[in-house]
Amino acid sequence: MTVIDPDTQASWVPEAEVDDIDETDDMPLSTRLSIADTLTLGNATCGFLAVYFTTTGVLIPHLTGSEDGGMTRHSAASAVMLMLLASVFDLFDGLVARKLRSSAMGAELDNLSDLISFGLAPAYFVLVWGMVDNHAYQRVSAVAAIVVLLAVVLRLARFSCVTLRDGVFQGMPSPFGALTVVSVVLLGLPFVPTLLAIIGVAWLMVSRVEYPKPRGRLAVAMLGWIVTSMALLAAWAFEAPGGELLLQSACALQVVMGAVIPLFATARRVNAFRDNRREARAAQVP
């Protein structure tokens, strides 16, 4: 209950109510987390855990000479599955933000989380791969890892500054790029082709090729592909019959999609440019 002093016209509020008001006012709206922000933090957590499993299950056993093929395979699969799970969080935080709301920190949290899960985690995976696969190429793999990391940094920075037409990304989305980089590594190709493919993916992430945003049926298809990939990783980790062949087939398909989508996008852009020129010429004809 608020009492008004008729002489001063100042309001008096009981002490308990003052405390409640102060506690509420101490936290501005811009710092209150929404449901979408919570999903974004889940994305960051998965990225950190991916680095953790890559270190404890792959790198440290290699450096100490205590490698166990089964445990290394389980850890590598866990790291990749966590990156896949991070992409699920990244997919749903955008959907939830559009349906409900996001705090003023939403965009910044999303970029920082993507940097961890789709920049640091895959770059670190590439670095460890170079150290474990062939120690002689350790420095080269470190350069490739830096290229991947910087590509994601530049891509996220450009995403924050450039406004595009609705429904498209400019450059390969960082989750798709991270999964393609990891797929290239898991294919087990010779070092040089693997290195060139990784650099190619990094270039696509900073390119001007337009990619469709995962909405509607495309989002459902993407989610189904992620779940399928996680199941194949589990089969590979537990050495299920045909698990390795299925995983390599899925990795090859991911790499093929990473190469084909830009071609389709470029062809569509060229066709649109030609159609516009034809319409302009037709308009000039009297």
C-alpha positions in Angstrom: 0.0 0.0 0.0 1.3 3.4 -1.0 0.7 6.4 1.3 0.8 10.0 -0.1 2.0 12.8 2.2 -0.4 15.7 1.4 2.3 18.3 2.2 5.2 17.0 0.2 3.2 14.9 -2.3 6.0 12.3 -1.9 5.1 8.7 -1.9 6.0 6.4 1.0 6.5 2.8 0.3 6.8 0.1 3.0 10.4 -1.2 3.4 9.6 -4.7 2.1 8.2 -3.3 -1.1 11.2 -1.0 -1.5 13.5 -4.0 -1.3 11.5 -5.8 -4.0 11.6 -2.9 -6.3 15.4 -2.4 -5.8 16.0 -6.1 -6.6 14.0 -5.9 -9.8 15.6 -2.6 -10.9 19.1 -3.9 -10.3 18.8 -6.2 -13.2 18.0 -4.4 -16.4 15.9 -6.1 -19.1 19.0 -6.4 -21.4 20.7 -8.8 -19.0 17.9 -11.2 -18.3 18.3 -14.5 -20.2 15.5 -15.8 -22.3 14.7 -19.4 -23.3 16.6 -18.8 -26.6 19.6 -17.5 -24.7 19.6 -20.7 -22.6 19.8 -22.8 -25.7 22.6 -20.6 -27.0 24.6 -21.3 -23.8 24.0 -25.0 -24.4 25.6 -24.5 -27.7 28.7 -23.0 -26.1 28.9 -25.8 -23.5 28.9 -28.4 -26.2 31.7 -26.7 -27.9 33.8 -26.6 -24.8 33.1 -30.3 -24.1 34.1 -31.2 -27.6 37.5 -29.6 -26.9 37.7 -31.5 -23.6 37.0 -34.9 -25.2 39.5 -34.2 -28.0 42.2 -33.3 -25.5 41.6 -36.0 -22.8 40.7 -38.9 -25.1 42.8 -38.3 -28.2 45.7 -35.9 -27.6 46.8 -36.8 -24.1 46.9 -40.6 -24.8 48.9 -39.9 -27.9 51.4 -37.7 -26.1 51.8 -40.2 -23.2 52.0 -43.3 -25.4 48.9 -44.8 -23.7 46.7 -44.9 -26.7 43.7 -47.3 -26.6 42.1 -47.6 -30.1 38.6 -48.1 -28.6 38.8 -45.2 -26.2 40.4 -42.9 -28.8 37.6 -43.7 -31.2 34.9 -43.2 -28.5 36.4 -39.8 -27.5 36.7 -38.6 -31.1 33.1 -39.7 -31.8 32.0 -37.9 -28.6 33.7 -34.7 -29.7 32.0 -34.7 -33.1 28.6 -35.7 -31.6 28.9 -32.7 -29.2 29.6 -30.4 -32.2 26.5 -31.9 -33.9 24.5 -31.3 -30.7 25.8 -27.7 -30.6 24.4 -27.3 -34.1 21.0 -28.5 -32.9 21.0 -25.9 -30.1 22.1 -23.3 -32.7 19.1 -24.3 -34.9 16.6 -24.2 -32.2 17.7 -21.0 -30.5 16.9 -19.1 -33.6 13.5 -20.7 -34.0 12.6 -20.1 -30.3 13.8 -16.5 -30.6 11.5 -15.9 -33.5 8.5 -17.5 -31.8 9.0 -16.1 -28.3 11.6 -13.5 -27.7 15.3 -13.0 -27.2 17.1 -10.7 -24.9 19.3 -7.8 -26.1 22.3 -10.0 -25.6 20.9 -12.7 -27.9 23.0 -11.8 -31.0 26.2 -11.4 -29.1 25.7 -14.6 -27.2 25.0 -16.5 -30.4 28.2 -15.2 -32.1 30.3 -16.0 -29.1 28.9 -19.5 -28.7 29.3 -20.2 -32.5 32.9 -19.1 -32.2 33.5 -21.8 -29.5 31.5 -24.6 -31.1 32.1 -24.0 -34.8 35.4 -22.1 -34.7 37.6 -23.3 -31.8 36.3 -26.9 -31.6 36.8 -27.9 -35.2 40.0 -26.0 -35.5 41.4 -27.8 -32.5 40.1 -31.1 -33.9 42.2 -30.3 -37.1 45.3 -29.5 -35.0 45.1 -32.7 -33.0 44.5 -34.7 -36.2 47.7 -33.4 -37.6 49.6 -34.3 -34.4 48.2 -37.8 -34.1 48.0 -38.7 -37.8 51.5 -37.6 -38.8 53.8 -35.7 -36.5 55.9 -34.4 -39.4 52.9 -32.3 -40.5 52.2 -30.8 -37.1 53.0 -27.3 -38.1 51.1 -27.5 -41.3 48.0 -28.7 -39.5 48.4 -25.9 -37.0 48.3 -23.4 -39.9 45.2 -25.1 -41.3 43.6 -25.0 -37.9 44.3 -21.2 -37.7 42.8 -20.7 -41.1 39.6 -22.4 -40.0 39.4 -20.4 -36.8 40.0 -17.1 -38.6 37.5 -17.9 -41.3 34.8 -18.4 -38.6 35.8 -15.2 -36.8 35.6 -13.2 -40.1 32.3 -14.9 -41.1 30.7 -14.1 -37.7 31.9 -10.6 -37.7 30.6 -10.0 -41.2 27.3 -11.5 -40.3 26.9 -8.9 -37.6 27.7 -6.0 -39.9 26.1 -6.9 -43.2 22.4 -6.9 -43.9 21.2 -9.3 -46.5 17.8 -10.1 -48.0 15.7 -12.3 -45.8 16.2 -16.1 -46.0 19.9 -16.3 -47.0 23.4 -16.3 -45.5 26.4 -15.0 -47.2 29.2 -17.6 -47.0 28.9 -21.1 -45.8 27.2 -21.1 -42.3 29.7 -21.8 -39.6 27.8 -25.0 -38.2 27.7 -26.4 -41.7 31.4 -25.5 -42.3 32.5 -27.0 -39.0 30.8 -30.3 -39.7 32.2 -30.4 -43.2 35.8 -29.8 -41.8 35.3 -32.6 -39.3 33.9 -34.9 -42.0 37.0 -34.2 -44.2 39.2 -35.3 -41.3 37.2 -38.4 -40.5 37.3 -39.6 -44.2 40.9 -40.5 -43.6 42.2 -39.3 -46.9 45.9 -38.6 -47.5 47.3 -35.5 -45.7 47.6 -33.1 -48.7 44.0 -33.7 -50.1 42.6 -33.4 -46.6 44.5 -30.1 -46.1 43.3 -28.7 -49.4 39.7 -29.6 -48.6 39.9 -28.0 -45.2 41.3 -24.7 -46.7 38.6 -24.9 -49.4 35.8 -25.1 -46.7 37.4 -22.2 -44.8 37.3 -20.1 -48.1 33.7 -21.0 -48.6 32.8 -19.7 -45.1 34.2 -16.2 -46.0 33.0 -16.2 -49.6 30.0 -14.3 -51.0 28.1 -17.4 -52.0 24.6 -17.3 -50.7 23.2 -20.2 -48.6 19.5 -20.7 -47.7 18.6 -20.3 -44.0 17.3 -23.5 -42.4 13.6 -22.8 -42.1 10.5 -25.0 -42.5 11.2 -28.2 -44.4 14.9 -27.4 -44.7 15.2 -27.1 -40.9 13.5 -30.5 -40.5 15.8 -32.0 -43.1 18.8 -30.6 -41.4 17.7 -31.9 -38.0 17.1 -35.4 -39.5 20.6 -35.3 -41.0 22.1 -34.4 -37.7 20.3 -37.1 -35.8 21.3 -39.7 -38.5 25.0 -38.5 -38.3 25.0 -38.9 -34.5 23.6 -42.5 -34.9 26.3 -43.3 -37.4 29.0 -41.9 -35.1 27.7 -44.1 -32.3 27.8 -47.1 -34.5 31.4 -46.3 -35.5 32.5 -45.7 -31.9 31.1 -49.1 -30.8 32.5 -50.9 -33.8 29.1 -52.0 -35.1 29.2 -54.2 -38.3 29.5 -51.8 -41.2 29.7 -48.8 -38.9 32.9 -47.5 -40.3 31.7 -47.8 -43.9 28.4 -46.1 -43.1 30.3 -43.2 -41.3 32.6 -42.7 -44.2 29.7 -42.7 -46.6 28.0 -40.0 -44.4 31.2 -37.9 -44.3 31.6 -38.2 -48.0 28.0 -37.1 -48.5 28.6 -34.1 -46.2 31.7 -33.1 -48.2 29.8 -33.5 -51.5 27.0 -31.3 -50.2 29.5 -28.7 -49.1 30.9 -28.6 -52.6 27.6 -28.9 -54.6 25.5 -26.3 -52.7 27.8 -23.4 -53.7 27.6 -24.6 -57.4 23.8 -24.6 -57.3 23.8 -21.2 -55.5 26.2 -19.7 -58.0 24.2 -21.1 -61.0 21.0 -19.7 -59.6 22.6 -16.3 -59.1 23.9 -16.3 -62.7 20.5 -17.3 -64.0 18.8 -14.5 -62.0 21.3 -12.0 -63.4 20.7 -13.1 -66.9 16.9 -12.9 -66.4 17.2 -9.4 -65.1 19.3 -8.3 -68.1 16.7 -9.8 -70.5 13.9 -8.0 -68.7 15.9 -4.7 -68.9 16.5 -5.1 -72.6 12.9 -6.0 -73.3 11.8 -2.9 -71.4 14.1 -0.7 -73.6 12.6 -2.1 -76.8 9.9 0.4 -78.1 
